[in-house]
């Protein structure tokens, strides 16, 4: 059995909000009707509708709009959602000015969240713990979720650990090969640059901004480092990486990455042995879908912690495994009452226990915890789970009904010459760096953590599919998601355009905001050409007046958010943002249950 076997799903609405999830729904076993009788096709502005009906599961409907928090006029499509939420600002930090992502990132994330909502709703109905039969989400909610770490940091009382300034990888070798560099510790970083002959002062000054680029989306590196790279061959760069312990990856074109398969962005595999029904009943009928379930999370950085965070928002009790002394990222600046604002964005509301998983005693303690959990989730490096005796088979011996979830970099199918499975390296290897930028910008991975975040969303979806399959089939389940799956999902439209004879990359100037007297505005994709033609006389106006003038002429446009610290006071979205007990900014939940 597959999780959505014998489930019929009627889908209608804009392709941008529905297409990213169609392959996943089919891979889960659903029967899809994309033109349901009696349901009129939605206008291009939405909303999308996913209506699921399953034997013994009842009905659950998910609605996905462009604007669920923002005013409709300010979130009419991908471009305006990116502009209003601050996504253009974060993606553009490396370049020193707001830039729109040429991929439909907010819409893709919203579509993934819609599938999660359906799975959660059906799981709740199967468990008898959720009265919710309908839920809503939006591309704007998805965008705010993806930006939650940046928003929390910008609204913390402390300053960033590194100065805010444009710059960052990729580097370019003398032959013109653009490449990404990965070094998780200062030792490999220094040895790499010394092997290439870089000045010591530049090596020392460059490490901190390079280290923090995942958190800040910019890396103002000393120019001598770029000059050093431009003076040597690609072969010498690779030799330096091999001898130093650092890793490099050329920025591949989309043509170098094959189209995604039809199996969905993750795998769900049930075990052969049937188990008794999980003992997680007895929660109130109106509870959230995952109420009464315990998720054991051993995650670091973004991918696994975000997946567990989403499961917590759906009602699960999340117990986080941290090393002795606690997660060092708890103190990563900027902080709110001595706790990292970024850490809170991913781990707020979780319980925590400190375990040395490298010791036999710690491994035994974790196995004891797994015996009473519904889900075990981790994103350790390949082979570590087996080394620790904490792989799926070992934990199944203490809990046959466990949903074992692994969020990885490359899954079990790495591409040829695949580098370390971190966000920017996977972006470089899979062509995301080309797809994310229009034709007049050189291909370069975004310094916004596109794949870590989308990978976290996919990880939560995989767990939900596993829980639903466990509930329906009475078996333990192993699920795996990956950054590779996230990259394939994000680049699929560009690959499909190329297969149809169209250009892979978006045209020059695509989603590039227009400057005003005091800021920037962004027209919708449909209005971009006519708005740009009508714009020159409006260039000297303040942003709000320029937006009003374009709207008066029938063009859709909105102001581009360029200061995340000002977003809580922004009348478009400020009312949806709250503060936790630490004073850290909180974005709204990605779902509304109705």
N, C-alpha and C positions, 0 to 999 in steps of 0.2 A: 504494500500500500504506500502511496505517496501522500503527503500532508493534505492536499486539496483534491484527492480523488473523490469522484462523485459530487463535486461542488461545481455549480454553474455560476459564472460571473458575467453579468451584463456590464459593458463598459461603454461610456459615451463621454464626449468632451474633447478639448484640444489635444492634438497628438503630442505636443510638448509635455503635457501633464500626464499622459497615459502611456505613450509608446515605451518609455524606459522600463515599465513593469510588465509589459505583455509577455515577453519571453520568460520572465521569472515565474509568472502565474501559470503559464503552460507547463514549465518544467516541474512545477509543484503538483501537476496533475489536474488542474482546473480545466473545465470546458468553457471557452471564452466565446461570448457573443458580442462582437464589437458594434453591431447595428441592431440593438434590441427593439422589438416591436413595441410601439406605444411610447417610446422614449425619443423625443425629438433631439437631433444633433445639437450639441451646445454651440454657442457662438465662439469665435476664436478666443474670446476673453474668458471663457469658462462659465461655470465651474465644471470640472470633470466629475464623473460619478462611477463608482465601482459598487455594484450590488451583488452580493454573494448569497447563494442559497444552497444549503447542503443537507443531505439526509441525516436526521438526528442532530443537526447542528443549528437549524433555524436560519434566520436571515440577518445579515449585517450589511450595512451600506456605509461607504466612505465617500465623502465629498471633498474635492480638492480644488481650491480657488487660487487665483493669483494673489488676491488680497483677502486675508482673513483677519488681519490685525490693522494693516494700513488702510487708508481710504482708497476706494476703487480707482480714483483718478491718479493716484501716486504709485499704483502697483498693477498695471494693466498687462504686463508681459515680462519676459525675462530681463530685458534691459532696464526697465523702470524699477523692478524689484532689486536688482543689483545696485542701482543708483541710490535708492532711498534707504536701504538697510546698511550701507557702508561697505558692501562687498567690492564695489569699484575702487573705493579708497584703499582697502587692504591689498587687493591684487596690484594696485598701482604704486604701492609704496616703494618697490624696487626701482621704479622709473621716475619717481618724484612727482607724479601727477595721477589722478584717477584714470583707470583704464577698465573697460568692461572685459570680462572673460568671454572669449569667442565660443566657448562651450556653454550649453544650457545647464549650468551647475545647480542653480536654485530649483529649477523645474525637475531635474533628475532626482535631487534629494527629496523633493516633495512627493514625487511618484513612489520612491522607495518607502517613505513614511506612510503613504496610503496603503501599500501592501502590508506593512507592519500593523497598521490599524485594523485591517481586515483580519489578519491572522490572530491578533490579540482578541478581537471581538469574537471570532469563532471559537478560540480557545476558552474564553470566558463562558460562552454559551455551553460548550461541551462540559466544562467543569461545574456549571451551575452557580458560578460566583459573580456573574456580571449581567446586570439588566440592560446594559447599553446595547442598543441595536443600530445605532448610527453614530458616526463620528465625523468631524471635520478637521481639515488641515489646510495649509496654504503654502505657496512658494515663499511668501514673506516670513511665515513662521520657520520654515526650513532654513531660510537664509540667516535669520537671527540665531538659530541653533548652531549653524556652522561657524558663526562669528563669535560665539559666546565667550571664548577665551580672550579674544582681542578686545571685546567690549568690557569684560570684567577688568582686564589690565588697565585699559584707558580710563576707567572710572574708579580706580583705586587711589587712596591718598598718597601713595608713594610713586616715585618716578621709576621709569624703566631702568634696567641694569646697564643698558648701552644707549648711547645717544641716537636719537631718531634722525636718520638721514638716508637718502637714496643709495642704492648700490647692492651688489651681491653677485653670486654666481649666475650663469655659468662662466667658466673661463674659456679662453680660446688659444689653441696651440698655433705654432708658426704656419702650419699648413692650412689653417682656417677651421680646423675641427673644434667645434664647441663641446665642452664637457663639463659634467658635474663631478664634484669631489665630495667624498664622505669620509669623515674621521670623527669617531665618537669620543675620542680622548685626545688631550693635547700632545701626547707623545707621537703618535702617527702623523698628526698634523705637522708638527715641527720637522720630523724626519723627512716627510715628503718635500717640503719646501726647501730644506737644506740640500736635498739631493739635486734640486733644480738650480741651486745657487741663489736663492732669494735672500735679501738683506735680513739680518737677525732682527732688527727693529721692526720691520714690517711683519715678520713671522709672529713676534710677540704681540704686536698691536692687533693683528688680524684674528687671533684665536677667539677672543671674547665675542665680537659681533658675529663671527661665523657660528660659534656655538649657540648663540641665542636666535639665529635666524628662524628656527622652527617656531619660536614664540612670538617674534616681532614682525615677521614677513619683510624684513629688510636686513641688509648686512653691509654697512659702509666699510668695505675692506680697503686697506692701503693700496694705492695705485701700483706700487712696486710689485705686488703679487700678480696683478694682471699683466704687467710688463714682463715679469719673469716667465709667465706661461706663454706669452706671445713670442718669446725669443727661442723657444725650444720646440722640438718636433713632438708629434703625438706618440711616436714610439718611445721617446725619452720620458714623456709623461707617464706612460704605462709602466716603464721600468722603475721609475721613482715610486709609483704606487705599490708595485710588487715588493720592493725592497723595504718599504716603510711601514707597511701594515694599513695604510690608507687604501681607499678604493676609488676608482674613477670610472665614469661611463660616458661615452659620447652621447650627444643629444640626437637621438634617432628620429628620422622622419616617420610619419604615419605609414608610409609604404613599407617600412621595415618591420611592421607588426601585423600579423594576420588578423583577419576578422574574428570576433569572438564566436565561440561555439554556441550551440542551442541549449546547453545544459544549465543556463542561469549563472549568476555571479557567485554562487556558492554551492556546496554539496551537502546533501542530507542523506545519511545512511543509517538504517535501523539495524540493531543486532538481531541475531537469529533466535535467541532464547526469549520466550515470553516471560513477562513479569506480572505480578499482581498490580492492581490499580494503585497509583500513587496515593499515599496517605496524606493528602493535602486538602481535604474537604473541611467543611464546617465554617467557612468564612461567610460574611453577610451577603445576601443575594445582590445587593447594590454596590458591592465592592468593585475596585478596579480589576481588570481581567487576570492579573498575575498575583492578586492578593493571596497570601498563604504559601507562596513558593519562595524558596531560598536560593539565591544565586551566589555561588562562591567564585570570587573574581581574583585572579592573580595576574594583574595587568600592569603595564608601565607605559609611559608617554600618553598617546591619544587613543589609538584604535580600540583596544580592549576596554579601557576605562570608560570611553564614551558609550560603547555597546552596553556595558553594565548600567551606566547612568540611565540610558533609555529604558532598560528593563525595570529599573527602580521607579521611573516615572509612570510605568504601567502597573505599579503596585507590588513588585517583588521586593523582598527583604534582601539587600545586597550586603554581603560580608566580604570585605576587601582584605586580601592577604598582603602584608607589608613586611619588609625585612626588619631585622632587629634595629631598634632606633627609629623606626618609622620611615615612611617614604621621604627621601631627601627632597623631592619636588614640592613637598608641603611648604618649604621655606623659599621657594623660587620667587624673586621679586617680580612685580610689586606685590605687597602683602596688604591684607586687611586684618587688623588685630593679630598680627604675627602668623597668619596663614595665607599662602599664596592665592591671589585672586584667580589665577589660571587653574590652579589645582581644584579650587572650590567649584569652578564651572563644570568640571568633569566628575567630581567625587562628592558633591554636596549630598548629605542625607545618608551616606553609606556608613555602616559599622566597620570597624577595622580590628584586626588581630595581627600581632607581630610573630612571624614564624621564620626560622632559618631553614629554608627549603633545601639548602645544600647539605644539611646534616640529616643523619638517619632519624633522629628524634623528631626533627621538624617535618620530615616526609611522612612519618607515622602520624603526626598530629594533623597534617593536612588530609591524609586518607580518612581519619576519623571524622573530620568535618565533612568531607565529601560523602560519607556514608549517610548523612542526614540531609543532604542538599538535593535540590532538583536539577541544578545546572552547575557545572564547573567550567569556567571560562578563563582562557589565558592567551597571551601572545608572546611566549618565550621564543627564543631563537630555535631554529630547527634542531631537533635531536635532544634538546634539554629535557623535555618531558620524559623521554625514555631513560635518559641518564639519571634522572631523579626518581625513577620508578613511579611516575605520576602520569603515565600515558593512558589512553582510553581503555585498553584491556586491563591494566592493573586496577584502575578505579572501578571498572565494571565488576571486578571480583568482590568489592565491598559494597557496591550499589549498582545492581544490574539495571535499574531503571533510570540511571543518570543520563542527562543530556550533556555530552562532553563537547565543548565548543573550542575550536582553535582558530584564532584570527591571525593570519600569517602575512608574509610579504608576497611570496610567489606561489603559494599553495603547493601542490605536488607536481606542478608542470612548469618549471622555470624556463624562460626563453633561452636560446643559445647565448652564451657569454653574459648571463644575467648577473648583475652586481648584487651587493647587499640589498636586502628588501626593505629599504626605507623610502619615505614619501618621495623625495626629490629624485632619488635614483630610479625609482619605478616610473615616475613621470618622464624622466629622460629616456629610458629604455623603451617605453611603450608608445611614444609619439604624442603624449599629452602636451609636452612642451610646444609642439607645432599646432595641435588642435586648439589650444587655449588662446592663441594669438592670431590676429588677422594677417593677411598676406603681406602687408607692408611693415610688419614687425619681425625681427629675427626670432626663430623658434627658441624658446627658453622656458623651462619649468617655472610655474608660478611659485613664489615664495609663500603664498597662502597654502596651508596644508590641505590641499584638495583631496588627496587620496587617503590620508590618515582619517579624515572626518567621514568621507563617503564610505571608506572601509569599515569604520565603526558603525555606521548605519546598517551596512550590509551584515555585519556581525550580529547585531540585534535581531535583524530579520531572520537570519539563519537559526538563531536560538528559538525564536517564536515558531518557526516551521518545525523545528525538532520537538518542541513541547507539544504542538498540536498532533504531530505524528505519534508521539509517545502516548498521548491521550487516546488516540483512535486505534492504534495497533497494539498497545500494551507491551511495548518493547523499549529498551534503552536505545538511545540514538547518538550518533556522532555527527557533528556538523563542522564545516570548515568554510571560512570566508577569507578573502585576501585582498591586498592592495592591487594585485593583478586583475582580479575580478572587478574592482572599482574602476581601474583604468579602462578595461574593456567596455564597461557600461558607459563610461563618460565619452569615449571616442567612437562608439558604435555609429552615431549619426554621421560623422565625418567619413568613416569607412564605407558606410552605405551610400553616401553621396558619390564617393569615388567609384564605387561599383556600378552606379547608374550613369557614369560619364560626366559627372559634375566635379567641380574643384573640391578638393578635400578642405582647403582652408577658406575661411570667410574673407570677403573682399576687403581691400584697403580701407582703413578708417572704421571698420565695423565696431559698433558699440563704443566709439570714442566720444566722450562728453564734449560739450561746447562751452568755451569759457565765457563768463559774464563779467560784469564790473566788479563783483565781490565774491565770485565762486564759479560754480559749474552747474550746467543742467544737462540732462540726458533725455533725448526723445525716445519714444518707443521704436522698436525695430521697424515696424511698418511705416512710421512717420519720419524715419531718419533722413531720407533724401530730401523730402519736401521741407522738413524743418530746417535742415542745413542751408537750403536755398533761401528760405525766408529769414534766416537768422542774422545776417550781417548788420542790418539796421538796429537789431536789438542787443548787439554785443556790449554796448556801453550802459545797458540797464542793469540794476540790481537783479539778482537771480529770481526773486519772487515775481518781479514785474515782467521779466523775460518769459518765465513760465506761463504767466497769465496771458501775455500777448500771443504766445504760440497756441495756447488752448483756445483763445478767442478766434483764431484762424482755423480751428478744427484739427490741430496737431496735438497728439498726446505727448506730454513731457512732465518731468519732475525734477526737483533740485537734487543734486548729488551730495550725499553726506560725506564730508571730508574731515570731520572732527568727531570721533566716536565718543569723546567725553561730553559733547553737547547733545547726544542723542536722547538722554533722559528728559531733556527740556524740549525736544522736537515735538510739536503738536501732532505730527503724523503718527508717531509710534511711542512716544514717551509714556503714555498711560498704561502700556502693556509691560513696561519694565519695572521690576520691583527690587528690593534689597533683602538679603538674608540677615541672620543674626550677627554676622561678622561685618555687615555694612557693604558686602560685595554685591555687585549688580547681578540680577537674575533675569534671564530671558524667559518668555512664556513657554509653556509646554508645547511641543509640536502638535498635540492633538487636543480637540475638544470632544468629549463624549456627551452624547445627547440622548 
